[in-house]
């Protein structure tokens, strides 16, 4: 799925922010747009995974330390 143009993404970000009562400054908008694009790419990867009726969500989330961050 192709990424929407920046104008469309910015319009979506502004509309969502307005609904949530959030103020996004001009200085913040480029970072918010970059994260929005990144989140869309991650969602696209997740949505592309095949699921079967046997797949169920985890009942408990247990965080783990990433492999490269062990002290």
Backbone atoms as SQL, in Angstrom:
CREATE TABLE atoms (id INTEGER PRIMARY KEY, chain TEXT, resi INTEGER, resn TEXT, atom TEXT, x REAL, y REAL, z REAL);
INSERT INTO atoms VALUES
  (1, 'A', 1, 'UNK', 'N', 0.844, -1.174, 0.000),
  (2, 'A', 1, 'UNK', 'CA', 0.000, 0.000, 0.000),
  (3, 'A', 1, 'UNK', 'C', 0.893, 1.243, 0.000),
  (4, 'A', 2, 'UNK', 'N', 0.634, 2.145, -0.905),
  (5, 'A', 2, 'UNK', 'CA', 1.462, 3.348, -1.019),
  (6, 'A', 2, 'UNK', 'C', 1.141, 4.331, 0.100),
  (7, 'A', 3, 'UNK', 'N', 2.166, 5.071, 0.509),
  (8, 'A', 3, 'UNK', 'CA', 1.985, 6.098, 1.533),
  (9, 'A', 3, 'UNK', 'C', 1.214, 7.268, 0.926),
  (10, 'A', 4, 'UNK', 'N', 0.281, 7.874, 1.691),
  (11, 'A', 4, 'UNK', 'CA', -0.419, 9.039, 1.161),
  (12, 'A', 4, 'UNK', 'C', 0.543, 10.217, 1.054),
  (13, 'A', 5, 'UNK', 'N', 0.227, 11.183, 0.184),
  (14, 'A', 5, 'UNK', 'CA', 1.087, 12.358, 0.088),
  (15, 'A', 5, 'UNK', 'C', 1.164, 13.082, 1.434),
  (16, 'A', 6, 'UNK', 'N', 2.241, 13.841, 1.619),
  (17, 'A', 6, 'UNK', 'CA', 2.431, 14.539, 2.895),
  (18, 'A', 6, 'UNK', 'C', 1.242, 15.433, 3.199),
  (19, 'A', 7, 'UNK', 'N', 0.685, 16.101, 2.182),
  (20, 'A', 7, 'UNK', 'CA', -0.471, 16.973, 2.417),
  (21, 'A', 7, 'UNK', 'C', -1.636, 16.194, 3.020),
  (22, 'A', 8, 'UNK', 'N', -1.887, 14.993, 2.498),
  (23, 'A', 8, 'UNK', 'CA', -2.983, 14.170, 3.020),
  (24, 'A', 8, 'UNK', 'C', -2.662, 13.674, 4.423),
  (25, 'A', 9, 'UNK', 'N', -1.400, 13.290, 4.653),
  (26, 'A', 9, 'UNK', 'CA', -1.007, 12.817, 5.983),
  (27, 'A', 9, 'UNK', 'C', -1.108, 13.962, 6.985),
  (28, 'A', 10, 'UNK', 'N', -0.657, 15.154, 6.600),
  (29, 'A', 10, 'UNK', 'CA', -0.738, 16.297, 7.513),
  (30, 'A', 10, 'UNK', 'C', -2.188, 16.640, 7.821),
  (31, 'A', 11, 'UNK', 'N', -3.054, 16.568, 6.824),
  (32, 'A', 11, 'UNK', 'CA', -4.474, 16.837, 7.057),
  (33, 'A', 11, 'UNK', 'C', -5.056, 15.821, 8.039),
  (34, 'A', 12, 'UNK', 'N', -4.656, 14.545, 7.887),
  (35, 'A', 12, 'UNK', 'CA', -5.145, 13.510, 8.800),
  (36, 'A', 12, 'UNK', 'C', -4.616, 13.728, 10.210),
  (37, 'A', 13, 'UNK', 'N', -3.336, 14.097, 10.320),
  (38, 'A', 13, 'UNK', 'CA', -2.735, 14.351, 11.629),
  (39, 'A', 13, 'UNK', 'C', -3.435, 15.533, 12.296),
  (40, 'A', 14, 'UNK', 'N', -3.655, 16.617, 11.529),
  (41, 'A', 14, 'UNK', 'CA', -4.314, 17.795, 12.101),
  (42, 'A', 14, 'UNK', 'C', -5.749, 17.481, 12.544),
  (43, 'A', 15, 'UNK', 'N', -6.465, 16.708, 11.739),
  (44, 'A', 15, 'UNK', 'CA', -7.842, 16.350, 12.092),
  (45, 'A', 15, 'UNK', 'C', -7.876, 15.487, 13.348),
  (46, 'A', 16, 'UNK', 'N', -6.961, 14.525, 13.431),
  (47, 'A', 16, 'UNK', 'CA', -6.909, 13.659, 14.611),
  (48, 'A', 16, 'UNK', 'C', -6.530, 14.459, 15.848),
  (49, 'A', 17, 'UNK', 'N', -5.551, 15.336, 15.711),
  (50, 'A', 17, 'UNK', 'CA', -5.129, 16.173, 16.835),
  (51, 'A', 17, 'UNK', 'C', -6.285, 17.039, 17.320),
  (52, 'A', 18, 'UNK', 'N', -7.037, 17.591, 16.387),
  (53, 'A', 18, 'UNK', 'CA', -8.180, 18.430, 16.766),
  (54, 'A', 18, 'UNK', 'C', -9.221, 17.618, 17.533),
  (55, 'A', 19, 'UNK', 'N', -9.493, 16.412, 17.081),
  (56, 'A', 19, 'UNK', 'CA', -10.467, 15.553, 17.765),
  (57, 'A', 19, 'UNK', 'C', -10.009, 15.197, 19.171),
  (58, 'A', 20, 'UNK', 'N', -8.692, 15.086, 19.357),
  (59, 'A', 20, 'UNK', 'CA', -8.147, 14.726, 20.668),
  (60, 'A', 20, 'UNK', 'C', -7.828, 15.940, 21.529),
  (61, 'A', 21, 'UNK', 'N', -8.006, 17.129, 20.963),
  (62, 'A', 21, 'UNK', 'CA', -7.709, 18.343, 21.709),
  (63, 'A', 21, 'UNK', 'C', -6.215, 18.578, 21.887),
  (64, 'A', 22, 'UNK', 'N', -5.409, 18.098, 20.936),
  (65, 'A', 22, 'UNK', 'CA', -3.960, 18.263, 21.006),
  (66, 'A', 22, 'UNK', 'C', -3.517, 19.424, 20.124),
  (67, 'A', 23, 'UNK', 'N', -2.564, 20.184, 20.604),
  (68, 'A', 23, 'UNK', 'CA', -1.976, 21.251, 19.805),
  (69, 'A', 23, 'UNK', 'C', -0.627, 20.775, 19.292),
  (70, 'A', 24, 'UNK', 'N', -0.436, 20.839, 17.990),
  (71, 'A', 24, 'UNK', 'CA', 0.838, 20.480, 17.381),
  (72, 'A', 24, 'UNK', 'C', 1.405, 21.751, 16.771),
  (73, 'A', 25, 'UNK', 'N', 2.567, 22.163, 17.258),
  (74, 'A', 25, 'UNK', 'CA', 3.187, 23.391, 16.762),
  (75, 'A', 25, 'UNK', 'C', 3.837, 23.149, 15.399),
  (76, 'A', 26, 'UNK', 'N', 4.167, 24.234, 14.726),
  (77, 'A', 26, 'UNK', 'CA', 4.847, 24.135, 13.431),
  (78, 'A', 26, 'UNK', 'C', 6.192, 23.424, 13.582),
  (79, 'A', 27, 'UNK', 'N', 6.849, 23.650, 14.714),
  (80, 'A', 27, 'UNK', 'CA', 8.136, 22.995, 14.946),
  (81, 'A', 27, 'UNK', 'C', 7.978, 21.495, 15.174),
  (82, 'A', 28, 'UNK', 'N', 6.868, 21.081, 15.743),
  (83, 'A', 28, 'UNK', 'CA', 6.629, 19.669, 16.036),
  (84, 'A', 28, 'UNK', 'C', 6.120, 18.894, 14.828),
  (85, 'A', 29, 'UNK', 'N', 5.447, 19.574, 13.906),
  (86, 'A', 29, 'UNK', 'CA', 4.763, 18.882, 12.809),
  (87, 'A', 29, 'UNK', 'C', 5.688, 17.997, 11.970),
  (88, 'A', 30, 'UNK', 'N', 6.898, 18.423, 11.593),
  (89, 'A', 30, 'UNK', 'CA', 7.739, 17.510, 10.790),
  (90, 'A', 30, 'UNK', 'C', 8.021, 16.185, 11.505),
  (91, 'A', 31, 'UNK', 'N', 8.288, 16.226, 12.792),
  (92, 'A', 31, 'UNK', 'CA', 8.536, 14.988, 13.540),
  (93, 'A', 31, 'UNK', 'C', 7.288, 14.133, 13.651),
  (94, 'A', 32, 'UNK', 'N', 6.148, 14.779, 13.865),
  (95, 'A', 32, 'UNK', 'CA', 4.880, 14.043, 13.950),
  (96, 'A', 32, 'UNK', 'C', 4.587, 13.367, 12.609),
  (97, 'A', 33, 'UNK', 'N', 4.843, 14.064, 11.515),
  (98, 'A', 33, 'UNK', 'CA', 4.609, 13.479, 10.189),
  (99, 'A', 33, 'UNK', 'C', 5.560, 12.321, 9.916),
  (100, 'A', 34, 'UNK', 'N', 6.822, 12.454, 10.336),
  (101, 'A', 34, 'UNK', 'CA', 7.779, 11.342, 10.161),
  (102, 'A', 34, 'UNK', 'C', 7.320, 10.120, 10.954),
  (103, 'A', 35, 'UNK', 'N', 6.891, 10.334, 12.207),
  (104, 'A', 35, 'UNK', 'CA', 6.443, 9.194, 13.005),
  (105, 'A', 35, 'UNK', 'C', 5.169, 8.596, 12.423),
  (106, 'A', 36, 'UNK', 'N', 4.276, 9.436, 11.939),
  (107, 'A', 36, 'UNK', 'CA', 3.047, 8.937, 11.329),
  (108, 'A', 36, 'UNK', 'C', 3.359, 8.024, 10.147),
  (109, 'A', 37, 'UNK', 'N', 4.323, 8.431, 9.322),
  (110, 'A', 37, 'UNK', 'CA', 4.725, 7.593, 8.183),
  (111, 'A', 37, 'UNK', 'C', 5.353, 6.289, 8.664),
  (112, 'A', 38, 'UNK', 'N', 6.186, 6.362, 9.704),
  (113, 'A', 38, 'UNK', 'CA', 6.808, 5.160, 10.255),
  (114, 'A', 38, 'UNK', 'C', 5.751, 4.213, 10.823),
  (115, 'A', 39, 'UNK', 'N', 4.804, 4.760, 11.562),
  (116, 'A', 39, 'UNK', 'CA', 3.735, 3.933, 12.141),
  (117, 'A', 39, 'UNK', 'C', 2.911, 3.272, 11.036),
  (118, 'A', 40, 'UNK', 'N', 2.662, 3.992, 9.946),
  (119, 'A', 40, 'UNK', 'CA', 1.909, 3.416, 8.829),
  (120, 'A', 40, 'UNK', 'C', 2.683, 2.264, 8.196),
  (121, 'A', 41, 'UNK', 'N', 4.010, 2.422, 8.081),
  (122, 'A', 41, 'UNK', 'CA', 4.825, 1.333, 7.528),
  (123, 'A', 41, 'UNK', 'C', 4.807, 0.107, 8.429),
  (124, 'A', 42, 'UNK', 'N', 4.878, 0.334, 9.743),
  (125, 'A', 42, 'UNK', 'CA', 4.828, -0.799, 10.683),
  (126, 'A', 42, 'UNK', 'C', 3.471, -1.491, 10.613),
  (127, 'A', 43, 'UNK', 'N', 2.409, -0.707, 10.541),
  (128, 'A', 43, 'UNK', 'CA', 1.059, -1.281, 10.461),
  (129, 'A', 43, 'UNK', 'C', 0.901, -2.103, 9.189),
  (130, 'A', 44, 'UNK', 'N', 1.479, -1.610, 8.093),
  (131, 'A', 44, 'UNK', 'CA', 1.396, -2.329, 6.828),
  (132, 'A', 44, 'UNK', 'C', 2.072, -3.699, 6.936),
  (133, 'A', 45, 'UNK', 'N', 3.213, -3.748, 7.622),
  (134, 'A', 45, 'UNK', 'CA', 3.905, -5.028, 7.801),
  (135, 'A', 45, 'UNK', 'C', 3.081, -5.983, 8.654),
  (136, 'A', 46, 'UNK', 'N', 2.518, -5.478, 9.738),
  (137, 'A', 46, 'UNK', 'CA', 1.708, -6.321, 10.631),
  (138, 'A', 46, 'UNK', 'C', 0.467, -6.825, 9.906),
  (139, 'A', 47, 'UNK', 'N', -0.194, -5.931, 9.187),
  (140, 'A', 47, 'UNK', 'CA', -1.413, -6.325, 8.497),
  (141, 'A', 47, 'UNK', 'C', -1.136, -7.323, 7.369),
  (142, 'A', 48, 'UNK', 'N', 0.113, -7.381, 6.904),
  (143, 'A', 48, 'UNK', 'CA', 0.467, -8.311, 5.842),
  (144, 'A', 48, 'UNK', 'C', 0.737, -9.726, 6.329),
  (145, 'A', 49, 'UNK', 'N', 0.773, -9.933, 7.637),
  (146, 'A', 49, 'UNK', 'CA', 1.018, -11.276, 8.168),
  (147, 'A', 49, 'UNK', 'C', -0.241, -12.126, 8.071),
  (148, 'A', 50, 'UNK', 'N', -0.104, -13.336, 7.587),
  (149, 'A', 50, 'UNK', 'CA', -1.280, -14.194, 7.503),
  (150, 'A', 50, 'UNK', 'C', -1.684, -14.707, 8.894),
  (151, 'A', 51, 'UNK', 'N', -2.966, -14.701, 9.159),
  (152, 'A', 51, 'UNK', 'CA', -3.501, -15.248, 10.410),
  (153, 'A', 51, 'UNK', 'C', -4.499, -16.345, 10.089),
  (154, 'A', 52, 'UNK', 'N', -4.591, -17.291, 10.995),
  (155, 'A', 52, 'UNK', 'CA', -5.570, -18.369, 10.846),
  (156, 'A', 52, 'UNK', 'C', -6.555, -18.287, 12.007),
  (157, 'A', 53, 'UNK', 'N', -7.655, -19.005, 11.936),
  (158, 'A', 53, 'UNK', 'CA', -8.588, -19.011, 13.059),
  (159, 'A', 53, 'UNK', 'C', -7.951, -19.499, 14.363),
  (160, 'A', 54, 'UNK', 'N', -6.846, -20.246, 14.278),
  (161, 'A', 54, 'UNK', 'CA', -6.185, -20.755, 15.482),
  (162, 'A', 54, 'UNK', 'C', -5.319, -19.692, 16.155),
  (163, 'A', 55, 'UNK', 'N', -5.008, -18.600, 15.452),
  (164, 'A', 55, 'UNK', 'CA', -4.178, -17.535, 16.037),
  (165, 'A', 55, 'UNK', 'C', -5.007, -16.703, 17.005),
  (166, 'A', 56, 'UNK', 'N', -4.483, -16.526, 18.206),
  (167, 'A', 56, 'UNK', 'CA', -5.172, -15.739, 19.227),
  (168, 'A', 56, 'UNK', 'C', -4.200, -14.754, 19.841),
  (169, 'A', 57, 'UNK', 'N', -4.706, -13.618, 20.318),
  (170, 'A', 57, 'UNK', 'CA', -3.813, -12.665, 20.969),
  (171, 'A', 57, 'UNK', 'C', -3.315, -13.213, 22.302),
  (172, 'A', 58, 'UNK', 'N', -2.180, -12.726, 22.727),
  (173, 'A', 58, 'UNK', 'CA', -1.639, -13.130, 24.025),
  (174, 'A', 58, 'UNK', 'C', -2.551, -12.594, 25.126),
  (175, 'A', 59, 'UNK', 'N', -2.701, -13.349, 26.192),
  (176, 'A', 59, 'UNK', 'CA', -3.532, -12.898, 27.303),
  (177, 'A', 59, 'UNK', 'C', -2.774, -11.957, 28.214),
  (178, 'A', 60, 'UNK', 'N', -1.443, -12.090, 28.221),
  (179, 'A', 60, 'UNK', 'CA', -0.603, -11.252, 29.078),
  (180, 'A', 60, 'UNK', 'C', 0.613, -10.811, 28.278),
  (181, 'A', 61, 'UNK', 'N', 0.923, -9.510, 28.323),
  (182, 'A', 61, 'UNK', 'CA', 2.125, -9.007, 27.675),
  (183, 'A', 61, 'UNK', 'C', 3.268, -9.040, 28.670),
  (184, 'A', 62, 'UNK', 'N', 4.348, -9.696, 28.305),
  (185, 'A', 62, 'UNK', 'CA', 5.522, -9.773, 29.165),
  (186, 'A', 62, 'UNK', 'C', 6.697, -9.188, 28.379),
  (187, 'A', 63, 'UNK', 'N', 7.142, -7.968, 28.737),
  (188, 'A', 63, 'UNK', 'CA', 8.245, -7.360, 27.994),
  (189, 'A', 63, 'UNK', 'C', 9.551, -8.101, 28.260),
  (190, 'A', 64, 'UNK', 'N', 10.425, -8.078, 27.271),
  (191, 'A', 64, 'UNK', 'CA', 11.742, -8.681, 27.415),
  (192, 'A', 64, 'UNK', 'C', 12.786, -7.672, 26.999),
  (193, 'A', 65, 'UNK', 'N', 14.008, -7.863, 27.457),
  (194, 'A', 65, 'UNK', 'CA', 15.121, -6.996, 27.083),
  (195, 'A', 65, 'UNK', 'C', 15.555, -7.378, 25.677),
  (196, 'A', 66, 'UNK', 'N', 15.681, -6.376, 24.772),
  (197, 'A', 66, 'UNK', 'CA', 16.158, -6.708, 23.415),
  (198, 'A', 66, 'UNK', 'C', 17.534, -7.368, 23.478),
  (199, 'A', 67, 'UNK', 'N', 17.820, -8.240, 22.539),
  (200, 'A', 67, 'UNK', 'CA', 19.049, -9.046, 22.517),
  (201, 'A', 67, 'UNK', 'C', 20.312, -8.205, 22.647),
  (202, 'A', 68, 'UNK', 'N', 20.412, -7.085, 21.943),
  (203, 'A', 68, 'UNK', 'CA', 21.632, -6.308, 21.926),
  (204, 'A', 68, 'UNK', 'C', 21.816, -5.380, 23.127),
  (205, 'A', 69, 'UNK', 'N', 20.822, -5.298, 24.016),
  (206, 'A', 69, 'UNK', 'CA', 20.876, -4.328, 25.116),
  (207, 'A', 69, 'UNK', 'C', 21.196, -4.942, 26.470),
  (208, 'A', 70, 'UNK', 'N', 21.648, -6.163, 26.485),
  (209, 'A', 70, 'UNK', 'CA', 21.953, -6.789, 27.776),
  (210, 'A', 70, 'UNK', 'C', 23.252, -6.245, 28.336),
  (211, 'A', 71, 'UNK', 'N', 23.226, -5.924, 29.611),
  (212, 'A', 71, 'UNK', 'CA', 24.424, -5.342, 30.240),
  (213, 'A', 71, 'UNK', 'C', 25.386, -6.413, 30.693);
